[in-house]
Amino acid sequence: MKLTRQNFLILLLASISLATAWQIDIILPQRIVVAPLYLIPILIITSRFKNKIIIFTTVLASISLLSYEQITENQDYLSIIFDNIGILVVTYLAIRLNMQRLRAEKLQEVSESTKKQLEILMHIVSHDIKQPITIAKLNATTLSKKTKSNNYKLIKKVIDALESITTITSDLGDAASIARGEFILHLVQIDLTQFLYDIVSEQQSTTSKHKITIVSRKKVIGKWDKERLKRVFVNLLNNAIKYSPNGGKIAIVIKKYNQNVMVGIKDMGIGMTKQEANSLFQPFVRQYKGKKKIKGTGLGLYICKSLVSAHNGKIWVSSRKGKGSTFFVELPLA
């Protein structure tokens, strides 16, 4: 272990504590209360150092006790035995505690290392794979315009598959950027109500089974990152459509209060339990376990939460199994 400034200060504090206990022990005539002071340096060392240093400190504490007996010519052997037994018991507990601390630190190091490796992998996937996919998609789109009708469906399937891969790589790239804190918000003035009407118009064109409505026409002016905010609401509306396989209404409510605005997106879909909702915004978490396969990376809501948090906002969900879900996004106006 390197002797950092913090480690040096802890060692100094332990040494002062040991010396103080020894001095008090000599000055005061009664040792009943003073003897436990020798345990303090052991406990101080436990908070930072390995077991070898703890044992070394224990030996020093025992030597200090014995030297007191020699200086004061105290021959109370029973007191000496009990004092040293007390020190040994505390040392044993300190070593056990220290082993747990070291184990926890090691697990944390492994976790952080794994997280960094995952970030690097997501970065590589999102950047190195995205370019050839984009080229393939452009070529397939061009080919679809020139091909005969009997081959058009096949090419359309290729384009859809490439579109799905593009979405996955974008999610991975965004997740990696968020984890590293490498994205910057570009704030512009937006009328949130009109902004949501435009998004709803786009999303409504993707489904005929759902009716998306906005329960507000009042202007709500604020400063936000337009592209990133669009990513949040498009993702939430996509989820509302995907997880409402039987169709139905999707209602968007906009409420302005004080210097904040709250947007609620309510669907009539499959819903979820409270336990499922608690882990919903974690990366790679997908709670849907139905028979019908629903595409996704498990990163969408994690990215949404990160982008909303970057705006100093909050996102949460209220849901009941089989009764639909309502996602709420609260944002400051400035």
MARPABA-949145 format. One record per residue: x, y, z of N, C-alpha, C, O in turn. Coordinates in steps of 0.1 Angstrom, whole numbers, padded with zeros to 4 digits, always signed. Example, Ala and Ser with C-alpha at 12.3 -4.5 7.8 and 13.67 -1.06 7.14 Angstrom:
<rs>
+0132-0057+0078+0123-0045+0078+0132-0033+0078+0142-0033+0085+0128-0022+0071+0137-0011+0071+0129+0000+0079+0134+0011+0080
</rs>
This chain:
<rs>
+0008-0012+0000+0000+0000+0000+0009+0013+0000+0018+0014+0008+0006+0022-0009+0013+0034-0010+0011+0043+0002-0001+0044+0007+0021+0050+0007+0020+0059+0018+0015+0072+0013+0023+0081+0012+0002+0073+0011-0004+0086+0006-0005+0096+0018-0002+0092+0029-0008+0108+0015-0010+0118+0025-0021+0114+0035-0019+0116+0047-0032+0108+0030-0043+0104+0039-0038+0092+0048-0041+0092+0060-0031+0083+0042-0025+0071+0050-0016+0076+0061-0016+0071+0072-0007+0086+0057+0002+0091+0067-0005+0098+0078-0001+0097+0090-0015+0106+0075-0023+0113+0086-0030+0103+0095-0030+0105+0107-0035+0092+0090-0041+0081+0098-0031+0075+0107-0033+0072+0119-0019+0072+0102-0008+0066+0110-0004+0076+0121-0001+0072+0132-0003+0088+0118+0001+0099+0128-0010+0099+0139-0006+0100+0150-0022+0099+0135-0033+0100+0144-0033+0088+0154-0035+0089+0166-0030+0076+0148-0030+0064+0156-0018+0064+0166-0019+0060+0178-0007+0070+0161+0005+0071+0170+0003+0080+0181+0006+0078+0193-0003+0092+0178-0007+0102+0189-0016+0096+0199-0015+0098+0211-0026+0088+0194-0036+0082+0202-0029+0072+0212-0033+0071+0224-0020+0064+0207-0013+0054+0215-0004+0061+0225-0004+0057+0237+0003+0071+0221+0012+0079+0231+0003+0086+0241+0007+0086+0253-0008+0091+0237-0017+0098+0247-0022+0088+0257-0023+0091+0269-0027+0076+0253-0031+0066+0262-0021+0062+0272-0024+0060+0284-0008+0061+0267+0003+0057+0276+0006+0068+0287+0008+0065+0298+0005+0080+0282+0008+0092+0291-0003+0093+0302+0000+0094+0314-0016+0091+0298-0027+0092+0307-0026+0081+0317-0029+0083+0329-0022+0069+0312-0021+0057+0321-0011+0059+0332-0014+0055+0343+0000+0066+0329+0010+0069+0339+0005+0080+0349+0008+0078+0361-0001+0090+0344-0005+0102+0352-0016+0098+0362-0015+0102+0374-0026+0091+0357-0038+0088+0366-0035+0076+0375-0029+0066+0370-0040+0077+0387-0038+0065+0396-0047+0053+0393-0043+0042+0396-0058+0056+0387-0068+0045+0384-0067+0041+0369-0067+0050+0361-0066+0028+0366-0065+0024+0352-0078+0018+0347-0078+0014+0335-0088+0017+0355-0100+0009+0350-0106+0016+0338-0110+0009+0328-0107+0029+0337-0113+0036+0326-0102+0038+0315-0105+0039+0303-0089+0040+0319-0079+0044+0310-0075+0032+0300-0071+0035+0289-0075+0020+0305-0070+0009+0297-0076+0008+0283-0069+0005+0273-0090+0010+0282-0096+0009+0268-0090+0019+0258-0092+0017+0246-0083+0029+0263-0077+0039+0254-0067+0033+0244-0065+0038+0233-0061+0022+0248-0051+0015+0240-0058+0008+0228-0051+0005+0218-0071+0007+0228-0079+0001+0217-0081+0011+0206-0083+0007+0194-0081+0024+0209-0084+0034+0199-0075+0034+0187-0080+0034+0176-0061+0033+0189-0053+0033+0177-0055+0021+0168-0053+0021+0156-0059+0009+0174-0062-0003+0167-0074+0000+0157-0074-0004+0146-0084+0006+0163-0096+0009+0155-0093+0019+0144-0099+0018+0133-0085+0029+0147-0081+0039+0137-0074+0032+0125-0077+0035+0114-0065+0024+0128-0057+0017+0118-0066+0008+0109-0064+0006+0097-0076+0002+0115-0086-0007+0108-0093-0001+0097-0096-0007+0087-0095+0012+0098-0103+0019+0088-0096+0021+0075-0102+0025+0065-0083+0018+0074-0075+0021+0062-0065+0010+0058-0063+0008+0046-0059+0004+0068-0047-0005+0065-0050-0019+0065-0061-0024+0070-0040-0027+0061-0042-0042+0060-0039-0048+0074-0035-0041+0083-0041-0061+0075-0041-0069+0087-0027-0068+0094-0026-0068+0106-0016-0068+0086-0003-0068+0091+0000-0055+0100+0006-0056+0111-0005-0044+0095-0004-0031+0103-0012-0032+0115-0008-0027+0126-0024-0038+0115-0033-0039+0126-0026-0048+0137-0026-0044+0149-0020-0059+0133-0012-0067+0143+0000-0060+0149+0002-0061+0161+0007-0053+0140+0018-0045+0145+0014-0034+0156+0020-0033+0166+0002-0028+0153-0003-0018+0163-0007-0025+0176-0005-0019+0186-0013-0037+0175-0016-0045+0186-0004-0048+0195-0005-0047+0207+0007-0052+0189+0019-0055+0196+0024-0042+0203+0028-0043+0215+0023-0031+0197+0028-0018+0203+0019-0015+0215+0024-0010+0225+0006-0017+0213-0003-0014+0224+0000-0023+0236-0001-0019+0248+0002-0036+0234+0006-0045+0245+0019-0042+0251+0020-0042+0264+0029-0038+0243+0042-0034+0249+0040-0021+0258+0046-0020+0268+0031-0012+0253+0029+0000+0261+0022-0003+0275+0026+0003+0285+0013-0013+0275+0007-0017+0287+0017-0023+0297+0018-0020+0309+0026-0032+0291+0036-0039+0299+0046-0029+0304+0051-0030+0316+0050-0019+0296+0060-0009+0301+0054+0000+0312+0061+0004+0321+0041+0002+0312+0034+0009+0323+0036+0001+0336+0039+0007+0346+0034-0012+0335+0035-0021+0347+0049-0020+0353+0051-0019+0365+0059-0019+0344+0073-0019+0348+0076-0005+0355+0083-0005+0365+0072+0006+0348+0075+0019+0354+0068+0021+0367+0074+0027+0376+0056+0017+0368+0048+0019+0381+0050+0008+0391+0045+0009+0402+0058-0002+0387+0060-0014+0396+0047-0020+0401+0046-0025+0412+0037-0020+0392+0024-0026+0395+0025-0041+0392+0027-0044+0380+0022-0049+0401+0023-0064+0400+0009-0070+0399+0008-0082+0403-0001-0063+0395-0014-0068+0394-0015-0076+0381-0020-0071+0371-0011-0089+0382-0010-0098+0370-0024-0100+0364-0026-0102+0352-0034-0101+0373-0048-0104+0368-0053-0092+0359-0059-0094+0349-0049-0080+0363-0053-0068+0355-0045-0068+0342-0051-0065+0332-0032-0072+0342-0025-0073+0330-0031-0083+0320-0032-0080+0308-0034-0095+0325-0040-0105+0317-0053-0101+0310-0055-0102+0298-0062-0095+0319-0075-0090+0313-0073-0079+0303-0080-0079+0293-0064-0070+0306-0061-0059+0296-0057-0064+0283-0062-0060+0272-0047-0074+0283-0042-0080+0270-0053-0088+0263-0053-0089+0251-0061-0095+0271-0072-0103+0265-0081-0094+0258-0086-0097+0247-0084-0082+0264-0093-0073+0258-0088-0067+0245-0095-0066+0235-0074-0065+0245-0068-0060+0233-0068-0071+0222-0071-0067+0210-0066-0083+0225-0066-0094+0216-0080-0096+0210-0082-0099+0198-0090-0095+0218-0104-0097+0213-0108-0086+0203-0113-0088+0193-0104-0073+0207-0107-0062+0198-0099-0063+0185-0104-0060+0174-0087-0068+0186-0078-0070+0174-0085-0081+0165-0085-0079+0153-0090-0091+0171-0096-0102+0163-0108-0096+0155-0110-0098+0143-0117-0088+0163-0128-0082+0156-0124-0072+0146-0131-0071+0135-0113-0065+0148-0108-0055+0139-0103-0062+0126-0106-0057+0115-0097-0073+0127-0092-0080+0116-0104-0086+0107-0103-0085+0095-0114-0091+0114-0126-0096+0107-0133-0084+0099-0137-0086+0088-0134-0073+0106-0140-0061+0100-0131-0056+0088-0137-0053+0077-0118-0057+0090-0109-0052+0079-0110-0062+0067-0109-0057+0056-0112-0075+0069-0113-0084+0058-0125-0081+0050-0125-0082+0038-0136-0078+0057-0149-0075+0050-0147-0062+0042-0152-0061+0031-0140-0052+0048-0138-0039+0040-0129-0042+0028-0132-0037+0017-0119-0050+0029-0110-0052+0018-0117-0060+0007-0115-0058-0005-0126-0069+0011-0134-0077+0001-0143-0068-0006-0145-0069-0018-0150-0059+0001-0159-0049-0005-0151-0040-0015-0157-0037-0026-0139-0036-0011-0131-0027-0020-0127-0035-0033-0127-0029-0044-0124-0047-0032-0120-0055-0043-0132-0057-0053-0130-0056-0065-0144-0060-0047-0156-0061-0055-0159-0048-0062-0163-0049-0074-0157-0037-0056-0160-0024-0062-0150-0022-0074-0154-0017-0084-0137-0026-0072-0127-0024-0082-0131-0032-0094-0130-0028-0106-0135-0045-0092-0139-0054-0103-0151-0048-0110-0152-0048-0122-0161-0042-0102-0173-0037-0108-0169-0025-0117-0174-0023-0128-0160-0016-0112-0157-0004-0120-0149-0008-0132-0150-0002-0143-0140-0018-0131-0132-0023-0143-0142-0028-0153-0140-0026-0165-0152-0036-0149-0161-0042-0158-0169-0031-0165-0172-0032-0177-0173-0021-0157-0181-0010-0163-0173-0002-0173-0178+0001-0184-0160+0000-0171-0152+0007-0181-0150-0001-0193-0151+0004-0205-0148-0015-0192-0147-0023-0204-0160-0023-0212-0159-0024-0224-0171-0023-0205-0184-0023-0212-0186-0010-0219-0191-0009-0231-0182+0001-0213-0182+0014-0220-0174+0015-0233-0178+0020-0243-0162+0009-0232-0153+0008-0243-0159+0000-0254-0159+0004-0266-0165-0012-0250-0171-0020-0260-0183-0013-0267-0184-0014-0279-0192-0007-0259-0203+0001-0265-0198+0011-0274-0205+0014-0285-0188+0018-0271-0182+0029-0279-0177+0023-0293-0180+0029-0303-0170+0012-0292-0165+0006-0304-0177+0001-0313-0176+0003-0325-0186-0005-0307-0198-0010-0315-0205+0001-0321-0209+0000-0333-0208+0011-0314-0216+0022-0319-0209+0030-0330-0216+0035-0339-0196+0031-0330-0189+0039-0339-0183+0031-0351-0185+0035-0363-0177+0020-0348-0171+0012-0359-0181+0004-0368-0179+0002-0379-0193+0001-0362-0203-0007-0369-0213+0003-0376-0219-0001-0386-0214+0014-0371-0225+0024-0376-0222+0028-0390-0232+0028-0398-0210+0030-0394-0207+0035-0407-0210+0025-0418-0217+0028-0428-0205+0012-0417-0209+0003-0428-0224+0000-0428-0229-0003-0439-0231+0001-0417-0245-0001-0417-0252+0010-0424-0262+0008-0432-0248+0022-0422-0253+0034-0429-0252+0033-0444-0261+0035-0452-0240+0028-0448-0237+0027-0463-0246+0016-0468-0252+0018-0479-0247+0005-0461-0256-0006-0466-0270-0002-0467-0277-0005-0477-0275+0006-0458-0289+0011-0458-0291+0020-0469-0302+0020-0476-0282+0029-0472-0283+0039-0484-0284+0031-0497-0292+0034-0505-0275+0021-0498-0275+0013-0510-0288+0005-0512-0293+0004-0523-0293-0001-0501-0305-0008-0501-0317+0001-0505-0326-0003-0512-0317+0013-0500-0328+0023-0503-0327+0027-0517-0338+0027-0524-0316+0029-0523-0314+0033-0537-0319+0021-0546-0325+0023-0556-0315+0009-0542-0319-0003-0549-0334-0005-0549-0340-0009-0559-0340-0002-0538-0355-0004-0537-0363+0005-0546-0374+0002-0551-0357+0017-0550-0363+0026-0559-0362+0022-0573-0371+0025-0582-0352+0013-0576-0350+0009-0590-0355-0005-0593-0356-0010-0604-0358-0013-0582-0362-0027-0584-0376-0029-0588-0384-0020-0587-0379-0041-0592-0393-0044-0596-0401-0047-0583-0396-0050-0573-0414-0047-0585-0423-0048-0573-0422-0062-0566-0423-0063-0554-0418-0073-0574-0418-0086-0567-0406-0087-0558-0406-0096-0549-0395-0079-0560-0384-0079-0551-0384-0068-0540-0376-0068-0531-0393-0059-0542-0394-0047-0533-0396-0051-0518-0389-0045-0509-0404-0061-0516-0407-0065-0502-0394-0071-0495-0392-0068-0483-0387-0078-0503-0374-0084-0497-0364-0073-0494-0358-0073-0483-0363-0063-0502-0354-0052-0500-0359-0044-0488-0351-0039-0480-0372-0042-0487-0378-0035-0476-0375-0041-0463-0372-0035-0453-0375-0055-0462-0371-0062-0450-0356-0060-0446-0353-0058-0435-0348-0059-0457-0334-0056-0454-0332-0042-0448-0324-0040-0439-0339-0033-0454-0339-0019-0449-0343-0018-0434-0338-0011-0426-0354-0025-0431-0360-0025-0418-0350-0031-0408-0348-0026-0397-0343-0042-0412-0333-0049-0404-0322-0039-0401-0317-0038-0390-0317-0032-0411-0306-0023-0410-0310-0011-0401-0302-0006-0393-0323-0007-0402-0328+0004-0393-0328-0001-0379-0324+0007-0370-0331-0013-0376-0331-0018-0362-0317-0019-0357-0315-0015-0345-0307-0023-0365-0293-0023-0361-0288-0009-0358-0281-0007-0349-0292+0000-0367-0289+0015-0365-0294+0020-0351-0286+0027-0344-0306+0016-0348-0312+0020-0335-0304+0015-0323-0301+0021-0314-0300+0002-0325-0292-0005-0314-0279+0002-0312-0275+0005-0301-0272+0004-0323-0258+0011-0322-0259+0025-0317-0251+0029-0310-0270+0032-0320-0272+0046-0315-0274+0045-0300-0269+0053-0293-0282+0035-0296-0285+0034-0281-0272+0031-0274-0269+0036-0263-0264+0022-0279-0251+0018-0273-0242+0030-0273-0235+0032-0262-0241+0038-0284-0233+0050-0284-0237+0060-0274-0229+0066-0267-0250+0062-0273-0255+0072-0263-0253+0068-0249-0249+0076-0240-0255+0055-0246-0252+0049-0233-0238+0051-0229-0235+0054-0217-0229+0048-0238-0214+0050-0236-0211+0064-0233-0203+0067-0224-0216+0074-0241-0214+0088-0239-0219+0093-0225-0213+0101-0219-0231+0088-0222-0237+0092-0209-0228+0087-0197-0226+0094-0188-0224+0074-0198-0216+0068-0188-0203+0076-0186-0198+0077-0174-0197+0081-0197-0184+0089-0196-0187+0103-0193-0177+0111-0191-0199+0108-0194-0203+0122-0192-0197+0131-0203-0193+0142-0201-0198+0125-0215-0192+0132-0227-0202+0140-0236-0199+0143-0247-0214+0141-0231-0224+0149-0239-0227+0162-0233-0227+0164-0220-0229+0172-0241-0232+0186-0236-0246+0190-0241-0249+0188-0253-0253+0196-0233-0267+0201-0237-0265+0214-0244-0258+0223-0241-0273+0215-0255-0274+0228-0263-0288+0234-0261-0297+0230-0268-0289+0243-0252-0302+0248-0248-0307+0259-0258-0300+0268-0261-0320+0257-0262-0326+0267-0270-0341+0269-0265-0346+0260-0258-0347+0280-0268-0360+0283-0264-0370+0274-0272-0370+0274-0284-0379+0268-0265-0389+0259-0271-0403+0261-0265-0404+0263-0253-0413+0260-0274-0427+0259-0270-0429+0244-0268-0432+0238-0278-0429+0239-0256-0430+0225-0254-0443+0219-0259-0443+0208-0264-0454+0226-0258-0467+0221-0263-0466+0219-0278-0470+0208-0283-0462+0229-0286-0461+0227-0300-0451+0216-0304-0452+0209-0313-0440+0216-0296-0429+0206-0298-0435+0192-0297-0432+0183-0305-0444+0190-0287-0450+0177-0285-0460+0174-0296-0462+0162-0300-0467+0184-0300-0477+0182-0311-0470+0177-0324-0475+0168-0331-0458+0182-0327-0450+0178-0338-0446+0163-0337-0446+0156-0346-0441+0160-0325-0437+0146-0322-0449+0136-0323-0447+0126-0329-0460+0140-0318-0472+0132-0318-0476+0130-0333-0480+0118-0336-0475+0140-0341-0479+0139-0355-0470+0128-0362-0475+0120-0370-0457+0128-0359-0448+0118-0365-0451+0104-0360-0452+0095-0368-0454+0103-0347-0456+0090-0341-0470+0084-0345-0471+0072-0346-0480+0093-0346-0493+0088-0350-0493+0081-0364-0500+0072-0366-0484+0086-0373-0483+0080-0386-0477+0066-0386-0478+0059-0396-0472+0062-0375-0466+0048-0374-0476+0038-0369-0473+0026-0369-0488+0042-0364-0497+0032-0359-0511+0036-0363-0515+0048-0364-0520+0026-0366-0534+0029-0369-0543+0023-0357-0555+0026-0357-0537+0016-0348-0545+0010-0337-0545+0019-0325-0554+0017-0316-0537+0029-0325-0536+0038-0313-0541+0052-0317-0539+0057-0328-0547+0059-0308-0551+0073-0309-0543+0081-0299-0546+0081-0287-0534+0090-0304-0525+0098-0295-0531+0112-0294-0533+0118-0304-0534+0116-0282-0540+0130-0280-0532+0138-0269-0526+0132-0260-0532+0151-0271-0526+0160-0261-0537+0168-0254-0545+0175-0261-0537+0167-0241-0547+0174-0233-0542+0188-0229-0540+0191-0217-0539+0197-0239-0535+0210-0236-0532+0217-0249-0528+0211-0259-0535+0230-0249-0531+0238-0261-0524+0251-0257-0521+0260-0265-0521+0252-0244-0515+0264-0238-0500+0264-0241-0494+0253-0240-0494+0275-0244-0479+0276-0247-0472+0273-0234-0476+0278-0223-0461+0266-0234-0452+0264-0223-0438+0266-0228-0432+0258-0235-0433+0278-0225-0420+0282-0231-0409+0279-0221-0410+0282-0209-0398+0273-0226-0387+0269-0217-0374+0268-0225-0375+0268-0237-0363+0266-0218-0350+0263-0225-0345+0249-0223-0342+0245-0211-0345+0242-0234-0340+0228-0233-0332+0224-0245-0332+0232-0255-0326+0212-0245-0319+0207-0256-0329+0200-0265-0335+0190-0261-0332+0206-0277-0343+0202-0285-0341+0187-0290-0351+0179-0289-0329+0184-0295-0327+0170-0300-0328+0159-0289-0334+0149-0291-0322+0163-0278-0322+0153-0267-0336+0151-0260-0340+0140-0256-0343+0162-0260-0357+0162-0254-0366+0154-0264-0375+0146-0259-0363+0155-0277-0371+0148-0286-0368+0133-0285-0377+0125-0286-0356+0130-0282-0352+0116-0280-0360+0110-0268-0364+0098-0269-0362+0118-0258-0369+0113-0246-0384+0110-0249-0388+0099-0246-0390+0120-0255-0405+0118-0257-0408+0108-0269-0418+0101-0268-0399+0107-0279-0401+0097-0289-0400+0084-0283-0408+0075-0286-0390+0082-0274-0388+0069-0268-0400+0065-0259-0405+0054-0260-0405+0074-0252-0417+0072-0243-0429+0068-0251-0437+0060-0247-0431+0076-0262-0443+0073-0271-0441+0060-0278-0451+0052-0279-0429+0057-0282-0427+0044-0289-0430+0032-0279-0436+0022-0283-0426+0034-0266-0429+0024-0256-0444+0022-0254-0449+0011-0252-0451+0034-0253-0465+0034-0251-0472+0026-0262-0482+0019-0260-0467+0028-0275-0473+0021-0286-0470+0006-0286-0478-0003-0287-0457+0003-0283-0452-0011-0283-0459-0019-0272-0462-0031-0274-0460-0013-0260-0465-0021-0249-0480-0020-0247-0486-0022-0237-0487-0015-0258-0501-0015-0259-0505-0023-0271-0510-0017-0281-0502-0036-0272-0504-0044-0284-0518-0044-0289-0521-0047-0301-0528-0041-0280-0542-0042-0285-0547-0028-0289-0559-0026-0292-0538-0018-0289-0542-0005-0293-0548+0003-0282-0546+0000-0270-0556+0013-0286-0563+0022-0275-0557+0036-0275-0550+0040-0284-0562+0043-0265-0558+0057-0264-0545+0059-0257-0541+0051-0248-0537+0069-0262-0525+0073-0255-0526+0088-0252-0527+0096-0262-0528+0092-0240-0531+0106-0236-0518+0113-0231-0511+0107-0222-0515+0125-0236-0504+0133-0231-0510+0145-0223-0517+0153-0229-0506+0146-0211-0511+0158-0203-0499+0167-0200-0489+0162-0195-0501+0180-0202-0490+0190-0199-0495+0199-0188-0505+0206-0190-0488+0200-0177-0492+0209-0166-0480+0217-0162-0469+0213-0159-0482+0230-0162-0472+0240-0158-0475+0245-0144-0486+0249-0141-0465+0245-0136-0467+0250-0122-0454+0256-0117-0443+0250-0119-0455+0268-0111-0443+0276-0107-0433+0277-0118-0436+0282-0129-0421+0272-0116-0410+0273-0127-0407+0259-0133-0396+0257-0138-0418+0250-0132-0416+0237-0138-0428+0233-0147-0438+0239-0146-0425+0223-0155-0436+0217-0163-0435+0202-0161-0425+0196-0161-0447+0196-0161-0448+0181-0160-0456+0176-0171-0466+0181-0175-0450+0166-0178-0457+0159-0189-0459+0145-0185-0450+0138-0181-0472+0141-0186-0476+0127-0183-0480+0120-0196-0488+0125-0204-0475+0108-0199-0479+0100-0210-0485+0087-0206-0479+0078-0200-0498+0086-0208-0506+0075-0202-0511+0066-0214-0516+0070-0224-0508+0053-0212-0513+0043-0222-0523+0033-0215-0525+0033-0203-0529+0025-0224-0538+0015-0219-0533+0001-0221-0540-0008-0225-0519-0001-0219-0513-0013-0223-0512-0023-0212-0520-0024-0203-0501-0031-0212-0500-0043-0204-0496-0039-0189-0498-0047-0180-0490-0027-0187-0487-0023-0174-0476-0031-0168-0470-0040-0174-0473-0029-0155-0463-0037-0148-0465-0036-0133-0473-0028-0128-0458-0045-0125-0459-0045-0111-0450-0034-0105-0442-0029-0112-0452-0031-0092-0444-0021-0086-0429-0026-0085-0420-0018-0087-0427-0039-0083-0414-0044-0083-0407-0043-0096-0395-0040-0097-0414-0045-0107-0408-0043-0121-0405-0029-0123-0395-0026-0129-0414-0020-0119-0412-0006-0121-0399+0000-0114-0393+0009-0118-0396-0006-0102-0385-0001-0094-0371-0002-0102-0362+0006-0099-0370-0012-0111-0357-0014-0118-0358-0010-0132-0349-0013-0140-0368-0003-0136-0371+0000-0150-0361+0009-0157-0358+0007-0169-0355+0018-0149-0346+0028-0155-0331+0024-0155-0322+0032-0157-0329+0011-0151-0315+0006-0151-0311+0001-0165-0320-0003-0173-0298+0002-0169-0294-0002-0182-0297-0017-0184-0294-0025-0175-0301-0021-0197-0303-0035-0201-0314-0042-0194-0314-0054-0193-0323-0034-0188-0334-0040-0181-0347-0040-0190-0351-0029-0195-0353-0052-0192-0365-0053-0200-0375-0062-0192-0372-0073-0190-0386-0056-0188-0395-0063-0180-0405-0072-0187-0412-0081-0181-0407-0069-0200-0418-0076-0208-0415-0091-0209-0404-0094-0214-0424-0099-0206-0422-0114-0207-0434-0121-0214-0437-0132-0212-0440-0113-0223-0452-0118-0230-0447-0127-0242-0436-0129-0245-0457-0133-0248-0455-0143-0259-0450-0135-0271-0442-0140-0279-0456-0124-0274-0453-0116-0286-0439-0109-0283-0437-0102-0274-0430-0111-0293-0417-0105-0292-0417-0090-0294-0422-0086-0305-0412-0082-0285-0411-0068-0287-0396-0064-0287-0388-0067-0278-0392-0057-0298-0378-0054-0300-0373-0043-0291-0381-0035-0286-0360-0043-0287-0355-0033-0279-0342-0037-0273-0338-0049-0272-0334-0027-0269-0320-0030-0263-0320-0030-0248-0311-0034-0241-0331-0025-0242-0331-0023-0227-0323-0011-0223-0320-0009-0211-0320-0002-0232-0313+0010-0229-0321+0023-0230-0317+0034-0225-0333+0022-0237-0341+0034-0239-0344+0042-0227-0342+0054-0227-0350+0036-0217-0354+0043-0205-0342+0048-0197-0343+0058-0190-0331+0040-0197-0319+0044-0190-0314+0057-0196-0310+0066-0189-0314+0058-0210-0310+0070-0217-0319+0082-0214-0315+0093-0212-0332+0079-0214-0342+0089-0211-0340+0095-0197-0340+0107-0195-0338+0086-0187-0335+0091-0174-0323+0100-0173-0322+0110-0167-0312+0096-0180-0299+0103-0180-0301+0117-0186-0296+0127-0182-0309+0117-0198-0311+0130-0205-0320+0140-0197-0317+0152-0196-0330+0134-0190-0339+0142-0182-0331+0147-0169-0332+0159-0166-0323+0139-0163-0315+0143-0152-0305+0154-0156-0302+0163-0148-0300+0153-0168-0290+0163-0173-0297+0177-0174-0290+0187-0173-0310+0177-0176-0318+0190-0176-0322+0194-0162-0330+0203-0160-0317+0187-0152-0321+0189-0138-0336+0185-0136-0343+0192-0127-0341+0176-0143-0354+0171-0142-0356+0158-0136-0346+0152-0131-0368+0152-0135-0371+0139-0130-0380+0131-0139-0388+0137-0146-0379+0118-0139-0387+0109-0146-0391+0098-0137-0383+0092-0130-0404+0094-0138-0408+0082-0130-0421+0076-0136-0426+0082-0146-0425+0065-0131-0436+0058-0137-0446+0054-0127-0443+0050-0115-0459+0054-0130-0470+0049-0122-0477+0038-0130-0481+0041-0141-0478+0026-0125-0483+0015-0134-0490+0005-0125-0487+0003-0113-0499-0003-0132-0506-0014-0126-0506-0025-0136-0509-0023-0148-0503-0037-0132-0503-0049-0141-0517-0050-0148-0527-0052-0142-0516-0050-0162-0528-0051-0169-0537-0039-0170-0547-0039-0177-0533-0028-0164-0541-0016-0164-0534-0004-0170-0538+0008-0169-0522-0006-0177-0515+0005-0184-0505+0012-0175-0504+0009-0163-0498+0021-0181-0487+0028-0174-0488+0043-0177-0493+0047-0188-0484+0051-0168-0482+0066-0170-0468+0070-0167-0464+0068-0155-0461+0075-0177-0447+0080-0174-0448+0095-0173-0454+0102-0180-0441+0100-0162-0441+0114-0159-0427+0120-0161-0417+0114-0157-0426+0131-0168-0413+0138-0170-0415+0152-0164-0424+0160-0169-0407+0156-0154-0408+0169-0148-0395+0177-0152-0384+0172-0150-0397+0189-0158-0385+0197-0162-0386+0211-0157-0397+0217-0157-0375+0217-0153-0375+0231-0150-0376+0239-0163-0371+0235-0173-0383+0251-0162-0384+0259-0174-0371+0265-0179-0369+0268-0190-0362+0267-0169-0349+0273-0172-0338+0266-0164-0327+0269-0166
</rs>
